């Protein structure tokens, strides 16, 4: 299985102008560990909302790639997002699900994906044609290149990762600081 930090670091190494939305918990720590950036939108306590937040950004910023990095537990909480994303069909949206088969933030209980639920198949069933499972770094590199190339979305990539926990890397949670960063990243006046 793949190391989650290596996967996220590879995905974001050459991110260009991509906006990145993180899901609850470990996905936020992984993205922060790959390098804090004003274009990172960290969600705290919004379980199930990362993919829909990414959809909103993708619609609002159609000329920029939007990447959602979330976990299987968080995405299971927001399965309906796949249907809405399919109907809106933003070409600039990629949802990356780091799948360790566990609910990591609540004690490591086995998640539905650990019992056989296939999130890529769910996404395809909702109408997202480009939904795949990735189990090697060559697949991660190809996904990173396709994000950089732009368009061709929406896409969902479910990446099988090792369930080992990594040290927490916490980005700032200060509201005024975060708001200013978001405004600057989106080119909005303060």
N, C-alpha and C positions, 0 to 999 in steps of 0.2 A: 504494500500500500504506500501511497505517496505521503510525504511530509507536508502538512498544511502550509507551513511558513514558506517552504520552497515553492509550492504551487502559487501562492499569492504573490510572492516576490517576482516570479517569472511572468505572471500575468501583467503585473504593473510596471515591470522594468522599463518598457518603452511605451508608456501610456499615452504619449502625445497630449491632446487636449481633453482626454476622457474625464468625465465626471464619475465618481465612484460612490455608490451608496452601500453602506454596510448593514448587515443584519445584526441582531442582538448578540452580544457576548463575544465568543471566540473570533467570529468573522471581523469584528471591529478591532480586536487586538492584533489579528493577522495583518490587516490593512495598515494599521498604525505602525506595526513592526517593519513593514515594507517601505515606510517613509511617509511621515505625516505631510499632508499637502492641503492647501486651501480648497482644492477641488474634491476633497473627501467629505462626504456627508455621513457622519456617524449617527446611527439611531440607537438611542438608549431607552430601553423599556417599551419598544414598539413592536413586540413580537407579532410576526405575521404581516408586517407592513412594508418590509424592505422592497419587495418586487413592485408594489404599487407606488411607492415613493419614486422608484426608478422610472416607472412608467410616466409619472407626472413630469419628471425632469426631461425625459426623452421627448415628450410632446412639447414642452416649453422651450427646449433647446435642440431642435431637430438637426442642426448642423454639427452637433458634437456627439461623439460616442458616449453612451451612458452604460456603465457596468455596475450591476448589483452583485455583491459578494455576500453570500449568506450561508447558513447551515441548513441541514436537512430538517432539524426540529423546527426552526423558524419558518421554513418554507411549507412544512406540513400544516402549520397553523394558518397559512394564507393560501391554500390550494386554489381558491377562487380567483386569485390574481392571474393565474395562467389563462383562464377563459377571457378575462378582460383584456389582457395583453394581446391575445390572439385576435380579438375583435378590433382593437385599436391599431394593431400591426405596425408599431414604430420600427423603422428600418435601422435605427441607431441604438437599439436596446439589446443588451446581453445580460442574462441572469445566470450567474455562476453559483451552483449549489455545492458546497463542500460537504460531502456525505460520509460521515463516520459511523452511521447507524446508531447514534446515541443522542440523548438529550443532555448535552454536556453541561449546561448551566444549572441544571436542577439535580445533579448528582450522578450522571452517567447511566441513566436507565436506557434500556434498548428502545430505539425509536421504531416507528412503523417501517422505515427503510431497512432497518436491521432485521425485520421480519418479512421482507420481501416486496414491500411497496416500491415501485419503480417510478421515481419522479419524472424521468425523461419520458416514459410512456404516458404518464398523466398529462404532461405538457403537450405531447403529440395528440392525445385524445381531445384536448381542449382546442386544438387547431394551430399549434405552433409547430410548423413542419420541421424546422431546424432544432431538434431536441436530441441530444446525444449523451452518452455516458463516456467518460474519459478515465482511463486507468493507468496512463503512463505519461512521462514528461514530454514525449514527442507530441502527444495529443494536446497537452497544455501549451506547448510552443505553437502548434498550429492554431489553437484558439486565440492566443495572444496576437498572432499575425492577422487573423481574420477580424479581430476587434480594431486593429490599426488600419486595416483596409477600409473599414467602415461599411455602412449599408448592409444588405443581405439579412437583416434581422426581421422580426425579433428572433432571438435564439436563446436556448436554454442549454447549459452544459452542466451535467451532474458529474462531479469529480470525486472518485473514491479516494478517501484519505485515511491515514492511520488515526486511530482513536486517541493516541497519546496527547496529553495536554502540553501546551507550551506556556512559558511564562507570560503573564499579562503585560501588555504594553498599552498604557492608557493615554489616549489623546485628551486634550483639554475639554472640559465640560462647561467652561464658563460661557454663559449665554451671550453676553455682549461680544466676546471674542469670536465665538462661533458665528454669530449673525454677521459680523463684519467680514469674516472670511468668506461666507457664502455669498454675500453681496459682491465682494470683489471678484470671486470666481465666476459669477454669472454676469459680470459687467454692469451691475446695477449701482446707482448712486446711493451713498450711505445715508 
